[in-house]
Amino acid sequence: MAVAIVLISLSNPIHCFAPIARPLSPSTTSSTSLGAIGVFLRKAKEADVRKYCEEGPPDSVLALLKQIKDANSDDDDATNNEVGEVQSLLTKRKGTITVIAEYKRKLEGSGFLDEILPPELLSPVFREFGAAAVAVLADDRTGGCSYDDIVTMVEEQEEARGEVPGPLPVISSDLIVDEIQIAQAADAGAQAVTVTFGVVGAEKVTQFIKDAKALGLEVIVNVGSAEEAQGAVDAGASIISVGGMDGADNKYAAIESLSVPEGRSICTIANILAKDNKALEEVEEAWVCRDKGFNCVWVSDALYKSGIDPTEHPGAIISSMKSKASVKYASPKARSGKGEGAREYLGDILM
């Protein structure tokens, strides 16, 4: 009965779909054109969501979806100047950087690792080596993961309740095109979701922030330009992640001129792209992003470049990114342990 009610009630917005396929609500995008790959991924994700809804979501997800719909009947502003728990954990004092460690099973053509350890094994590594949060790329097509992996990650983190370090918040890193994915994330135990500005546009960003707020979730908005970053802030975002570009300077250019409404704090995240080599330039980039004023770095493929090498496993990379080293005095690529700043070298960071 619950499924039938939802399918009947979904004649206007974009969440679940009746057996007769209906197009999703048109997405309002920024003037930055969405690349062909982005369009393909969005359409593929819309098809995935349509199939999920036609097959009948579990009652727990439907209940959360109803909660979103009930909240949408109010005229509350989506903008929230209060700093949420996730944003607080990602934003530390000036001159420091926090790390979001993303779990995935598929790497983007790096060829460095054939198999990644299961989430229940890597989850404690992320926590014990100092990550501020864990993300799960919950898209089988791009990350090889599902919402079940979020559940596994959340359950493992909860095992650290009452310990030091305690459990980390888990972020659902999915290509969100529909509010039911936010309900799925909440049902899986995530505390935050990602929304990509260049895929859904300003209007949907505002709506998804409101949807997430109804379930007590925070939203990280992915942006790829200064225009998108400002658009995200104007749409109500308090956490923005700059990606899709290489180098700290290019990332910083996207946020250096942000106009932020009075009373709102913005957490800025730099998405560190993996280099197609065995060097550890990603660690240096994290240090530069820190020095430029970013609050946090999002690290994914770079964590897995060296597998479980004793000095370059995911935990060691997280630790070195958080270290107080400077590219002026140290380089993680210099692994001999000799020279000025040697204590900050990656191989020594665990000592």
Residue pairs with C-beta under 8 A, 6 or more apart in sequence:
2 59
2 62
3 56
3 57
3 62
6 15
6 16
6 53
6 57
6 62
6 65
6 66
7 16
7 17
7 18
7 19
7 53
8 18
9 69
10 16
10 17
10 18
10 53
11 18
13 25
13 179
14 24
14 25
14 177
14 178
14 179
15 49
15 53
15 65
15 178
15 179
15 180
16 52
16 53
16 54
16 57
16 65
16 180
17 49
17 50
17 53
17 54
18 54
19 54
21 50
24 46
24 177
24 178
27 42
27 177
27 199
27 200
27 201
27 204
28 200
28 201
28 202
28 203
28 204
29 198
29 199
29 200
29 201
30 197
30 198
30 201
30 202
30 227
30 228
30 231
31 227
32 198
32 224
32 225
32 227
32 228
34 42
34 198
34 199
38 198
38 199
41 141
41 142
41 175
41 199
42 175
42 177
42 199
44 141
45 139
45 141
45 174
45 175
45 177
46 177
46 178
49 177
49 178
49 180
49 181
52 180
53 180
57 65
57 180
57 183
57 184
58 187
60 187
61 180
61 183
61 184
61 187
62 183
64 183
64 186
64 187
64 215
65 179
65 180
65 183
67 183
67 214
67 215
68 179
68 182
68 183
68 211
68 214
68 215
70 214
71 210
71 211
71 213
71 214
72 210
72 211
72 214
76 210
77 236
78 206
78 207
78 209
78 210
78 213
78 235
78 236
79 209
79 236
79 261
79 264
80 209
80 213
80 236
80 238
81 238
81 261
81 263
81 264
81 265
83 91
83 238
83 265
84 192
84 218
84 238
85 169
85 191
85 218
86 133
86 169
86 171
86 191
86 192
86 218
86 239
87 218
87 238
87 239
87 265
87 267
89 98
89 132
89 133
89 168
89 169
90 98
90 100
90 132
90 133
90 239
90 267
90 269
90 295
90 296
91 98
91 265
91 267
91 295
91 296
92 98
92 295
94 293
95 290
96 290
96 322
97 286
97 287
97 289
97 290
97 294
97 295
97 296
97 297
97 321
97 322
98 131
98 132
98 133
98 295
98 296
98 297
98 322
99 130
99 131
99 132
99 286
99 296
99 297
99 299
99 318
99 321
99 322
100 131
100 132
100 133
100 134
100 135
100 171
100 269
100 296
100 297
100 298
100 299
101 126
101 131
101 133
101 134
101 135
101 299
101 303
101 314
101 318
102 134
102 135
102 136
102 137
102 173
102 298
102 299
102 300
102 303
103 116
103 119
103 122
103 123
103 126
103 134
103 135
103 136
103 137
103 145
103 149
103 153
104 116
104 136
104 137
104 142
104 143
104 144
104 145
104 300
104 301
105 116
105 143
105 144
105 145
106 142
106 143
106 144
107 113
107 116
107 274
107 301
107 304
108 274
108 301
109 276
110 274
110 276
110 301
110 304
110 305
112 278
112 304
112 305
112 306
112 307
113 304
113 305
113 307
116 122
116 304
117 308
118 152
119 136
119 145
119 149
119 152
119 153
119 156
120 152
120 153
120 155
120 156
122 314
123 134
123 152
123 153
123 156
123 157
124 156
124 160
125 313
125 314
125 315
126 134
126 168
126 314
126 315
126 318
127 134
127 157
127 160
127 165
127 167
127 168
128 165
128 315
129 314
129 315
129 316
129 318
129 319
130 165
130 318
130 319
130 322
131 168
131 318
132 168
132 296
133 168
133 169
133 170
133 171
133 192
134 153
134 157
134 168
134 169
134 170
134 171
135 170
135 171
135 172
135 173
135 194
135 298
135 300
136 143
136 145
136 149
136 150
136 153
136 170
136 171
136 172
136 173
136 190
137 143
137 144
137 145
137 173
137 174
137 300
138 145
138 146
138 147
138 149
138 150
138 172
138 173
138 174
138 185
138 188
139 145
139 173
139 174
139 175
140 146
142 175
143 173
147 172
147 184
147 185
147 187
147 188
148 188
150 170
150 172
150 185
150 188
150 189
150 190
151 188
151 189
153 170
154 170
154 188
154 189
154 190
155 189
157 167
157 168
157 170
158 167
159 167
160 166
160 167
161 167
169 191
169 192
170 189
170 190
170 191
171 190
171 191
171 192
171 193
171 194
171 220
172 181
172 184
172 185
172 188
172 190
172 192
172 193
172 194
173 193
173 194
174 181
174 185
174 193
174 194
175 196
175 199
176 182
176 193
176 194
176 195
176 196
176 200
176 208
177 199
177 200
179 207
179 208
179 211
181 193
182 193
182 208
182 211
182 212
182 215
182 217
183 215
185 193
185 217
186 215
186 216
186 217
190 217
191 217
191 218
192 212
192 217
192 218
192 219
192 220
192 239
193 208
193 212
193 217
193 218
193 219
193 220
194 219
194 220
194 221
194 222
194 241
195 204
195 205
195 208
195 209
195 219
195 220
195 221
195 222
196 221
196 222
197 205
197 221
197 222
197 223
197 224
197 228
197 231
197 232
197 235
198 222
198 223
198 224
198 228
200 208
202 231
202 232
202 234
202 235
203 235
205 219
205 221
205 231
205 232
205 235
205 236
205 237
206 235
206 236
208 219
209 219
209 235
209 236
209 237
210 236
212 218
212 219
218 238
218 239
219 237
219 239
220 239
220 240
220 241
220 269
221 232
221 235
221 237
221 239
221 240
221 241
222 240
222 241
222 243
222 244
222 271
223 229
223 231
223 232
223 240
223 241
223 242
223 243
223 254
224 242
224 243
224 244
224 245
224 254
225 254
226 253
226 254
226 255
226 256
226 257
228 254
229 240
229 242
229 254
229 255
229 258
230 257
230 258
230 259
232 240
233 240
233 258
233 259
233 260
233 261
233 264
233 266
237 266
238 264
238 265
238 266
238 267
239 266
239 267
239 269
240 255
240 266
240 267
240 268
240 269
241 269
241 270
241 271
241 298
242 251
242 254
242 255
242 268
242 269
242 270
242 271
243 251
243 271
243 273
243 298
244 271
245 251
245 254
246 273
247 285
248 270
248 285
248 288
248 289
248 292
251 270
251 271
251 289
251 294
252 289
252 292
252 293
252 294
255 268
255 294
258 266
260 266
267 295
267 296
268 293
268 294
268 295
268 296
269 294
269 295
269 296
269 297
269 298
270 285
270 286
270 289
270 294
270 296
270 297
270 298
271 297
271 298
271 300
272 282
272 285
272 286
272 289
272 297
272 298
272 299
272 300
272 302
273 282
273 301
273 302
274 282
274 300
274 301
274 302
274 305
275 281
275 282
275 302
278 305
278 306
279 333
280 305
280 312
280 317
280 320
280 332
280 333
280 346
281 333
282 299
282 302
282 317
282 321
283 317
283 320
283 321
283 332
283 346
284 327
284 331
284 332
284 333
286 297
286 299
286 321
287 321
287 325
287 326
287 327
288 327
289 297
290 297
291 326
297 321
299 317
299 318
299 321
302 317
303 314
303 317
303 318
304 314
305 312
306 312
306 313
307 313
311 335
311 346
311 347
311 350
312 346
312 347
316 346
316 349
316 350
317 346
319 349
319 350
320 332
320 344
320 346
320 349
323 344
323 349
324 344
325 332
325 341
325 344
326 341
329 340
329 341
329 344
330 340
330 341
330 342
330 344
330 345
331 341
331 345
332 344
332 345
332 346
334 342
334 345
335 345
335 346
335 347
336 345
337 345
337 347
337 348
342 348
343 351
